[in-house]
Amino acid sequence: MDGSALFRADATFCPQTGKSGSGTSFASYNYPSRFIRHYNNTLCIASNGGSNAFDSSTNWAADVTWAVSSPWASCPPSPERVIFAA
């Protein structure tokens, strides 16, 4: 974490309507065709198709769609905190 504008932009993800038609998908600010993806029990920043295994088009829409919910417990305020429920 160097605090640079590039670092902040690379670390920013923008919520949008889920690619599966429901929920929420998170697109990379700097790479808008890449989304946070759950793939093979790992989180990846993936595009729909590409040279990496995690870019596979199979189940892509479902894997990049999240059900955002309230936290189970109260957490200290943090602008970086996002709660995911797969």
N, CA, C and O of each residue as an XYZ file, in Angstrom:
344
protein
N       0.849     -1.169      0.000
C       0.000      0.000      0.000
C       0.896      1.234      0.000
O       1.544      1.558      0.996
N       0.914      1.899     -1.126
C       1.770      3.078     -1.201
C       0.975      4.383     -1.187
O       1.563      5.464     -1.198
N      -0.355      4.290     -1.163
C      -1.177      5.491     -1.083
C      -1.252      6.285     -2.375
O      -1.826      7.374     -2.398
N      -0.684      5.760     -3.445
C      -0.694      6.488     -4.714
C      -2.080      6.449     -5.350
O      -2.924      5.636     -4.974
N      -2.301      7.326     -6.307
C      -3.565      7.338     -7.044
C      -3.753      6.014     -7.786
O      -4.871      5.505     -7.869
N      -2.670      5.454     -8.324
C      -2.762      4.172     -9.021
C      -3.196      3.069     -8.063
O      -4.065      2.264     -8.399
N      -2.601      3.024     -6.877
C      -2.983      2.010     -5.895
C      -4.458      2.147     -5.527
O      -5.184      1.153     -5.499
N      -4.905      3.367     -5.247
C      -6.303      3.588     -4.876
C      -7.240      3.157     -6.003
O      -8.275      2.543     -5.742
N      -6.895      3.469     -7.243
C      -7.739      3.084     -8.377
C      -7.740      1.563     -8.557
O      -8.786      0.980     -8.845
N      -6.586      0.913     -8.392
C      -6.509     -0.546     -8.518
C      -7.291     -1.247     -7.409
O      -7.786     -2.356     -7.609
N      -7.405     -0.614     -6.250
C      -8.086     -1.213     -5.102
C      -9.573     -0.869     -5.055
O     -10.256     -1.249     -4.104
N     -10.086     -0.164     -6.051
C     -11.483      0.269     -6.053
C     -12.324     -0.624     -6.955
O     -11.958     -0.900     -8.097
N     -13.461     -1.070     -6.419
C     -14.416     -1.887     -7.170
C     -15.774     -1.229     -7.100
O     -16.200     -0.780     -6.035
N     -16.453     -1.169     -8.224
C     -17.716     -0.443     -8.344
C     -18.875     -1.428     -8.408
O     -18.900     -2.298     -9.278
N     -19.843     -1.298     -7.488
C     -20.993     -2.199     -7.525
C     -21.904     -1.886     -8.696
O     -22.069     -0.728     -9.079
N     -22.487     -2.919     -9.254
C     -23.473     -2.781    -10.324
C     -24.421     -3.964    -10.258
O     -24.172     -4.927     -9.533
N     -25.500     -3.893    -11.010
C     -26.449     -4.999    -11.041
C     -25.715     -6.292    -11.368
O     -24.864     -6.326    -12.257
N     -26.048     -7.354    -10.645
C     -25.379     -8.634    -10.817
C     -25.452     -9.153    -12.249
O     -26.488     -9.049    -12.907
N     -24.365     -9.700    -12.713
C     -24.299    -10.221    -14.083
C     -25.219    -11.423    -14.301
O     -25.516    -11.778    -15.441
N     -25.671    -12.050    -13.211
C     -26.597    -13.175    -13.353
C     -28.044    -12.700    -13.412
O     -28.955    -13.512    -13.575
N     -28.266    -11.384    -13.280
C     -29.612    -10.840    -13.312
C     -30.164    -10.509    -11.939
O     -31.242     -9.925    -11.831
N     -29.450    -10.869    -10.900
C     -29.841    -10.519     -9.537
C     -28.574    -10.231     -8.742
O     -27.465    -10.441     -9.234
N     -28.740     -9.750     -7.517
C     -27.578     -9.488     -6.677
C     -26.729     -8.344     -7.182
O     -27.214     -7.444     -7.868
N     -25.437     -8.391     -6.829
C     -24.497     -7.318     -7.126
C     -23.201     -7.895     -7.668
O     -22.693     -8.887     -7.145
N     -22.664     -7.279     -8.713
C     -21.331     -7.612     -9.216
C     -20.429     -6.411     -8.968
O     -20.893     -5.271     -8.976
N     -19.139     -6.665     -8.746
C     -18.181     -5.609     -8.437
C     -17.122     -5.535     -9.528
O     -16.288     -6.431     -9.666
N     -17.168     -4.443    -10.308
C     -16.226     -4.244    -11.411
C     -15.007     -3.473    -10.929
O     -15.123     -2.562    -10.109
N     -13.856     -3.835    -11.434
C     -12.624     -3.101    -11.149
C     -12.715     -1.700    -11.740
O     -13.141     -1.532    -12.883
N     -12.320     -0.708    -10.973
C     -12.322      0.673    -11.461
C     -11.324      0.842    -12.611
O     -11.644      1.452    -13.631
N     -10.122      0.303    -12.440
C      -9.080      0.452    -13.465
C      -9.219     -0.522    -14.624
O      -8.725     -0.257    -15.720
N      -9.883     -1.641    -14.392
C     -10.063     -2.661    -15.421
C     -11.547     -3.028    -15.448
O     -11.926     -4.077    -14.928
N     -12.395     -2.184    -16.045
C     -13.843     -2.355    -15.935
C     -14.412     -3.653    -16.515
O     -15.571     -3.977    -16.257
N     -13.629     -4.395    -17.285
C     -14.118     -5.680    -17.786
C     -13.778     -6.824    -16.823
O     -14.098     -7.981    -17.095
N     -13.134     -6.503    -15.708
C     -12.764     -7.518    -14.705
C     -13.617     -7.340    -13.451
O     -13.892     -6.220    -13.020
N     -14.029     -8.472    -12.877
C     -14.932     -8.485    -11.732
C     -14.378     -9.389    -10.643
O     -13.611    -10.310    -10.924
N     -14.772     -9.122     -9.382
C     -14.432    -10.031     -8.295
C     -15.193    -11.330     -8.550
O     -16.417    -11.335     -8.686
N     -14.445    -12.426     -8.611
C     -15.033    -13.723     -8.936
C     -14.662    -14.776     -7.901
O     -13.522    -14.839     -7.442
N     -15.636    -15.598     -7.541
C     -15.384    -16.789     -6.733
C     -15.155    -17.929     -7.718
O     -16.077    -18.328     -8.430
N     -13.936    -18.456     -7.766
C     -13.598    -19.508     -8.723
C     -12.726    -20.543     -8.032
O     -11.659    -20.212     -7.515
N     -13.171    -21.787     -8.021
C     -12.387    -22.879     -7.456
C     -11.962    -22.583     -6.010
O     -10.811    -22.806     -5.634
N     -12.911    -22.075     -5.204
C     -12.692    -21.745     -3.789
C     -11.653    -20.649     -3.577
O     -10.995    -20.610     -2.538
N     -11.506    -19.763     -4.554
C     -10.557    -18.659     -4.479
C     -11.218    -17.408     -5.034
O     -12.027    -17.489     -5.959
N     -10.878    -16.247     -4.472
C     -11.329    -14.977     -5.055
C     -10.318    -14.529     -6.089
O      -9.112    -14.540     -5.839
N     -10.815    -14.135     -7.256
C      -9.975    -13.679     -8.356
C     -10.566    -12.399     -8.924
O     -11.730    -12.079     -8.681
N      -9.768    -11.679     -9.672
C     -10.244    -10.548    -10.459
C     -10.240    -11.060    -11.895
O      -9.189    -11.159    -12.528
N     -11.437    -11.384    -12.404
C     -11.535    -12.138    -13.650
C     -12.371    -11.430    -14.705
O     -13.298    -10.681    -14.395
N     -12.016    -11.688    -15.963
C     -12.832    -11.232    -17.094
C     -13.626    -12.425    -17.619
O     -13.359    -13.564    -17.237
N     -14.588    -12.173    -18.479
C     -15.409    -13.234    -19.053
C     -14.711    -13.774    -20.295
O     -14.928    -13.288    -21.406
N     -13.883    -14.771    -20.094
C     -13.057    -15.320    -21.168
C     -11.657    -14.728    -21.053
O     -11.500    -13.582    -20.632
N     -10.670    -15.479    -21.414
C      -9.291    -15.009    -21.332
C      -8.340    -16.170    -21.215
O      -8.751    -17.328    -21.296
N      -7.073    -15.874    -21.024
C      -6.036    -16.908    -21.032
C      -5.891    -17.642    -19.705
O      -5.316    -18.730    -19.668
N      -6.402    -17.070    -18.611
C      -6.287    -17.710    -17.305
C      -7.467    -18.646    -17.066
O      -8.564    -18.408    -17.571
N      -7.243    -19.705    -16.300
C      -8.333    -20.638    -15.976
C      -9.476    -19.915    -15.280
O     -10.642    -20.222    -15.525
N      -9.153    -18.951    -14.411
C     -10.214    -18.236    -13.683
C     -10.992    -17.262    -14.562
O     -11.981    -16.691    -14.104
N     -10.576    -17.058    -15.803
C     -11.318    -16.239    -16.766
C     -12.325    -17.071    -17.570
O     -12.967    -16.546    -18.480
N     -12.468    -18.345    -17.247
C     -13.371    -19.234    -17.971
C     -14.783    -18.668    -18.031
O     -15.282    -18.123    -17.046
N     -15.422    -18.798    -19.180
C     -16.797    -18.317    -19.350
C     -17.814    -19.211    -18.632
O     -18.941    -18.787    -18.379
N     -17.422    -20.435    -18.308
C     -18.319    -21.357    -17.617
C     -18.695    -20.805    -16.246
O     -17.819    -20.545    -15.422
N     -19.975    -20.627    -16.001
C     -20.512    -20.119    -14.729
C     -20.031    -18.720    -14.372
O     -20.151    -18.309    -13.217
N     -19.491    -17.982    -15.331
C     -18.921    -16.668    -15.044
C     -19.940    -15.731    -14.401
O     -19.646    -15.121    -13.373
N     -21.129    -15.605    -14.985
C     -22.127    -14.664    -14.459
C     -22.492    -14.993    -13.014
O     -22.584    -14.092    -12.179
N     -22.700    -16.268    -12.712
C     -23.037    -16.661    -11.344
C     -21.859    -16.433    -10.397
O     -22.050    -16.017     -9.254
N     -20.653    -16.704    -10.868
C     -19.464    -16.574    -10.016
C     -19.098    -15.128     -9.699
O     -18.414    -14.876     -8.707
N     -19.539    -14.171    -10.520
C     -19.221    -12.761    -10.254
C     -20.408    -12.019     -9.637
O     -20.367    -10.798     -9.488
N     -21.465    -12.752     -9.279
C     -22.644    -12.141     -8.668
C     -22.678    -12.501     -7.190
O     -22.501    -13.660     -6.814
N     -22.907    -11.489     -6.359
C     -22.868    -11.638     -4.907
C     -24.176    -11.167     -4.290
O     -24.820    -10.249     -4.797
N     -24.560    -11.805     -3.194
C     -25.703    -11.361     -2.396
C     -25.127    -10.541     -1.242
O     -24.606    -11.105     -0.280
N     -25.218     -9.240     -1.331
C     -24.679     -8.358     -0.293
C     -25.693     -8.291      0.838
O     -26.879     -8.066      0.599
N     -25.233     -8.486      2.063
C     -26.137     -8.501      3.212
C     -25.545     -7.723      4.375
O     -24.383     -7.318      4.342
N     -26.346     -7.524      5.387
C     -25.885     -6.843      6.595
C     -24.927     -7.757      7.351
O     -25.042     -8.979      7.258
N     -23.990     -7.190      8.091
C     -23.060     -8.022      8.877
C     -23.797     -8.739     10.004
O     -24.830     -8.261     10.473
N     -23.269     -9.889     10.443
C     -23.870    -10.648     11.534
C     -23.619     -9.975     12.874
O     -24.400    -10.142     13.810
N     -22.544     -9.224     12.970
C     -22.192     -8.549     14.216
C     -21.746     -7.134     13.888
O     -21.376     -6.828     12.755
N     -21.789     -6.290     14.887
C     -21.361     -4.912     14.701
C     -19.837     -4.856     14.585
O     -19.120     -5.451     15.390
N     -19.365     -4.145     13.591
C     -17.930     -3.982     13.374
C     -17.578     -2.512     13.523
O     -18.429     -1.646     13.323
N     -16.333     -2.223     13.872
C     -15.926     -0.815     13.921
C     -16.107     -0.177     12.546
O     -15.902     -0.845     11.533
N     -16.482      1.084     12.488
C     -16.647      1.749     11.187
C     -15.359      1.680     10.368
O     -14.266      1.911     10.885
N     -15.506      1.361      9.092
C     -14.359      1.276      8.201
C     -14.830      1.508      6.776
O     -15.718      0.797      6.306
N     -14.257      2.488      6.071
C     -14.683      2.719      4.684
C     -14.269      1.578      3.752
O     -14.789      1.479      2.641
N     -13.341      0.714      4.184
C     -12.868     -0.370      3.343
C     -13.718     -1.628      3.484
O     -13.558     -2.560      2.696
N     -14.626     -1.682      4.475
C     -15.340     -2.916      4.796
C     -16.521     -3.136      3.855
O     -17.385     -2.271      3.712
N     -16.544     -4.290      3.224
C     -17.676     -4.738      2.416
C     -17.976     -6.162      2.845
O     -17.060     -6.973      2.977
N     -19.237     -6.475      3.063
C     -19.628     -7.817      3.496
C     -20.162     -8.589      2.293
O     -21.054     -8.111      1.592
N     -19.614     -9.789      2.054
C     -20.043    -10.649      0.954
C     -20.724    -11.891      1.510
O     -20.313    -12.422      2.542
N     -21.742    -12.341      0.843
C     -22.358    -13.634      1.151
C     -22.484    -14.382     -0.167
O     -23.255    -13.990     -1.042
N     -21.728    -15.453     -0.304
C     -21.721    -16.222     -1.557
C     -22.959    -17.059     -1.681
O     -23.125    -17.773     -2.670
